Amino acid sequence: MSSVAPFNVTLTRPVTVIPTVAMPSDLDFDSVVMELCQVLSETDCTFRIGGFGQSNWPVDVRYDLSTLVEQLPDVLSQIRSRELAEIDFYGQGVERTLRFGVGEERVFVSCISRTRWVPDPAEEELGYSELLSMLESVAAEFSESVQLIWPQLAEMKPFSEWRSSTAGTVRRVSCQDAGRQPPPDH
């Protein structure tokens, strides 16, 4: 068994961002996610994944965060229903799939690599509530990023649901907290 940190995924929304006036070119969920990740990649937003013998996976905000968030609605639903779930990080250089076998109290996570990198260990075990909290935190931080960058899209589903489902469990940063003025109401 490796001594590096167990599976973990974190997202920290940007502090240094100004709301964007230009709306995404397409308002479907995947397009909004891809465009927001492009904007976030130019900020101090951080996205990290580790586990399976590698404490920091070679992920980035622009492509790999988008890949995760596009799959997050289904993955969260499956995990909450205690069904098998899968996240495919198909981006070049990462190319690995996580499979979640969800039980009552524990989740078995296996990692399948499609590169020369070999996960060691290939399977990890987490508490159910620990995994759910981790993924809900990523969803909430992403939703908060939507609210910071495109406040006019903040009520779009699932972003509004992600904020309300974790109310009180995720630290919120207002424009004033971050040293910026809020955008004028129109």
C-alpha angles and dihedrals in degrees: 000000000000121000095220122106118287123250112308138160126192138176125190116193118229123270096192103060135119119209111261119233095197110086123218112275091237125031100208114118098252093048093049090049093049094048093045091051089052090054092044091052088067093055137064091270112137128208121183136175127180140166143090092076097314115092095194118032117207093255130143135198098239101056111007097044088050089051091053097043093048088059097038100091092057094039093051091048092049094047093047088051089047092240128141110278135188137196117196115203095194098166117124111268095023102053100157137125127218118208120195121205103192123205131171097279105000137053123206111210120195125191122210116192124206093191135062089275111103119205112234107217098023091200132041132184125222136174113264093234091046092056094043091049091049093052094042089052091054089049092049094047090050091049090050088051089054089052092050097046104030106018089172089066096046093103094052113115131280092018095065091046091051091055095046095044091058099036109150095014100076125060110243124210118203124203089256091051089054092049096254134115116247115251115264115263113249 
